């Protein structure tokens, strides 16, 4: 049975998962320190040259396993707001985005889909979490759907009780401001079984698995 998953959600010790303002120079605002210990190469099984495989790398590499589609918020795709400018923007990732699946961008401003040679495609939809999930499940070919962020989008899907698995990474830094992940989610832990593992890097990985729905 396919699941809806969140992976590599990096959260500061005081609960922030992104900065307040996204710009071309700062894709996650003032929260860049969250990614100081994250090597994005491992999401496709590429390990650091000559180094051992670590628990952190193993956890991060679950990101792409068994995933057939992604849903993301508009701010993950780009810094623009309002009507799309005619600047040819196709995302932060150049001509080879890492997703290699259909991706559905939640936005009130529609535009033509974008397709890349490596199998990634971006589709812009004005839809509720439930409607977007149905579209992604249809496109995923029986595989799982990943909710890719940012934190506001993840929060909307958690509030709608649509998440089956959540991988949270607690980073030992204090940001003091930004976009919080746990607001409006009081009691969330009662829906999930939660396991944690801390590593020598200082990161704590939390694995939230949805309990059986009544």
C-alpha positions as CSV (number, residue, x, y, z in Angstrom):
1,X,0.0,0.0,0.0
2,X,1.4,3.4,-1.0
3,X,2.3,5.9,1.7
4,X,2.7,9.6,2.0
5,X,6.1,10.5,3.4
6,X,8.2,13.4,4.6
7,X,12.0,13.1,4.6
8,X,15.0,15.1,5.8
9,X,12.9,17.8,7.5
10,X,15.7,19.7,9.2
11,X,14.4,21.6,12.4
12,X,16.3,23.8,14.8
13,X,16.3,23.1,18.5
14,X,13.8,25.9,18.9
15,X,11.4,24.5,16.3
16,X,12.2,26.5,13.1
17,X,12.5,24.7,9.7
18,X,13.1,27.7,7.4
19,X,13.7,31.4,7.4
20,X,11.0,34.1,7.1
21,X,12.1,35.4,3.7
22,X,13.1,33.5,0.6
23,X,15.3,35.3,-1.9
24,X,17.4,34.2,-4.9
25,X,20.5,34.3,-2.7
26,X,18.9,32.6,0.3
27,X,16.6,29.8,-0.8
28,X,15.6,29.1,2.9
29,X,16.0,32.6,4.2
30,X,18.2,33.0,7.3
31,X,18.1,29.3,8.1
32,X,21.0,28.1,6.1
33,X,22.8,26.8,9.2
34,X,20.3,24.0,9.3
35,X,22.1,22.4,6.3
36,X,25.6,22.7,7.6
37,X,25.8,18.9,8.2
38,X,23.7,17.8,5.3
39,X,25.3,16.4,2.1
40,X,22.7,16.4,-0.6
41,X,24.6,13.9,-2.7
42,X,23.6,11.0,-0.4
43,X,19.9,11.2,-1.5
44,X,21.0,9.4,-4.6
45,X,23.4,7.1,-2.9
46,X,26.6,9.1,-3.6
47,X,28.8,9.0,-0.6
48,X,31.6,11.4,0.3
49,X,34.9,10.5,-1.3
50,X,36.9,8.0,0.8
51,X,34.8,8.4,4.0
52,X,32.8,5.8,5.9
53,X,29.0,5.4,5.5
54,X,27.5,7.0,8.5
55,X,24.1,6.8,10.2
56,X,23.3,10.3,9.1
57,X,24.0,9.4,5.5
58,X,21.9,6.2,5.7
59,X,19.0,8.2,7.1
60,X,19.2,11.0,4.5
61,X,19.4,8.5,1.7
62,X,15.9,7.1,2.4
63,X,14.6,10.3,0.6
64,X,14.2,8.7,-2.8
65,X,13.5,5.1,-2.0
66,X,10.2,3.9,-3.4
67,X,8.9,7.5,-4.2
68,X,7.0,8.0,-7.4
69,X,5.9,11.7,-7.1
70,X,6.4,14.8,-4.9
71,X,4.3,17.6,-3.7
72,X,5.9,20.9,-2.7
73,X,4.9,24.4,-1.8
74,X,5.6,27.3,-4.1
75,X,8.4,28.7,-1.9
76,X,10.4,25.5,-2.3
77,X,10.2,25.9,-6.1
78,X,11.3,29.6,-6.2
79,X,11.3,33.0,-4.4
80,X,8.6,34.6,-6.6
81,X,5.1,35.6,-5.3
82,X,2.0,36.6,-7.1
83,X,1.8,36.2,-10.9
84,X,4.7,34.4,-12.4
85,X,7.2,36.7,-14.0
86,X,8.2,36.1,-17.6
87,X,11.8,35.3,-16.7
88,X,11.9,31.6,-17.6
89,X,12.4,30.5,-14.0
90,X,12.4,26.6,-13.8
91,X,13.4,26.1,-10.2
92,X,16.5,26.2,-8.1
93,X,18.1,23.1,-9.6
94,X,19.2,23.9,-13.2
95,X,18.5,21.5,-16.0
96,X,18.7,18.3,-13.9
97,X,16.5,18.6,-10.8
98,X,17.1,15.8,-8.3
99,X,13.6,14.5,-8.1
100,X,13.3,12.4,-11.3
101,X,9.6,12.1,-10.7
102,X,6.5,14.2,-11.4
103,X,6.4,17.1,-8.9
104,X,3.2,19.1,-8.0
105,X,3.7,22.7,-7.0
106,X,1.0,24.2,-4.9
107,X,0.2,27.7,-6.1
108,X,-2.8,30.0,-6.7
109,X,-1.1,31.1,-10.0
110,X,-1.1,28.5,-12.6
111,X,1.4,28.1,-15.5
112,X,2.4,25.5,-18.1
113,X,4.1,22.3,-16.9
114,X,7.9,21.9,-17.2
115,X,9.5,18.7,-18.2
116,X,13.2,17.7,-17.9
117,X,15.2,14.9,-19.6
118,X,16.0,13.1,-16.4
119,X,12.3,12.4,-15.7
120,X,11.5,15.3,-13.4
121,X,8.4,17.3,-14.3
122,X,6.8,20.3,-12.5
123,X,3.0,20.7,-12.6
124,X,1.4,23.8,-11.0
125,X,-1.9,23.2,-9.2
126,X,-4.3,25.2,-7.2
127,X,-5.6,22.4,-5.0
128,X,-6.3,21.5,-1.4
129,X,-3.9,19.0,0.3
130,X,-6.4,16.2,-0.4
131,X,-6.8,17.1,-4.1
132,X,-3.1,17.5,-4.6
133,X,-2.4,14.1,-3.0
134,X,-4.9,12.4,-5.3
135,X,-3.1,13.9,-8.3
136,X,0.3,12.8,-7.0
137,X,-0.9,9.3,-6.2
138,X,-2.3,8.9,-9.7
139,X,1.1,10.0,-11.1
140,X,3.2,7.9,-8.7
141,X,2.4,4.6,-10.4
142,X,1.7,2.7,-7.2
143,X,4.8,4.1,-5.4
144,X,4.8,6.5,-2.4
145,X,4.3,10.2,-2.5
146,X,6.8,12.5,-0.8
147,X,5.7,15.8,0.7
148,X,8.8,17.8,0.0
149,X,8.2,21.0,2.0
150,X,8.7,23.7,2.9
151,X,7.5,23.5,6.5
152,X,4.2,25.3,5.9
153,X,3.2,22.8,3.3
154,X,4.3,19.9,5.6
155,X,2.2,21.5,8.4
156,X,-0.9,21.7,6.1
157,X,-0.6,18.0,5.3
158,X,-0.1,17.0,9.0
159,X,-3.1,19.1,10.0
160,X,-5.2,17.3,7.3
161,X,-3.9,13.9,8.7
162,X,-2.5,12.9,5.4
163,X,1.1,12.0,6.4
164,X,2.0,8.3,7.1
165,X,5.7,8.7,7.7
166,X,7.8,11.7,8.9
167,X,11.6,11.9,9.2
168,X,12.5,14.9,11.3
169,X,16.2,15.8,11.9
170,X,16.7,18.0,15.0
171,X,19.8,20.2,14.4
172,X,21.5,21.5,17.5
173,X,21.3,25.2,16.7
174,X,19.0,28.0,17.9
175,X,17.6,30.3,15.1
176,X,15.3,32.5,17.2
177,X,13.0,33.2,14.3
178,X,11.7,31.8,11.0
179,X,8.9,29.4,10.0
180,X,7.9,27.0,12.7
181,X,6.9,23.4,12.0
182,X,4.9,22.4,15.1
183,X,2.4,25.3,15.3
184,X,-1.3,24.2,15.3
185,X,-0.2,20.6,15.8
186,X,-0.8,20.0,19.5
187,X,-1.2,16.4,20.3
188,X,0.3,15.2,17.0
189,X,2.4,12.7,18.8
190,X,-0.7,10.7,19.8
191,X,-1.3,9.7,16.1
192,X,2.3,8.4,15.6
193,X,4.8,6.0,17.1
194,X,8.1,7.8,17.4
195,X,11.6,6.4,17.4
196,X,14.8,8.6,17.8
197,X,18.4,8.0,17.2
198,X,21.2,10.6,17.9
199,X,24.5,10.5,16.1
200,X,28.0,11.7,16.8
201,X,27.4,14.6,14.5
202,X,25.0,16.0,17.0
203,X,21.9,15.4,14.9
204,X,18.9,13.6,16.2
205,X,16.8,11.7,13.7
206,X,13.1,11.1,14.6
207,X,11.1,8.6,12.7
208,X,7.3,9.2,13.0
209,X,5.2,6.3,11.8
210,X,1.4,6.8,11.6
211,X,-0.5,4.5,13.8
212,X,-3.4,2.5,12.3
213,X,-6.4,4.8,11.7
214,X,-9.5,3.8,13.5
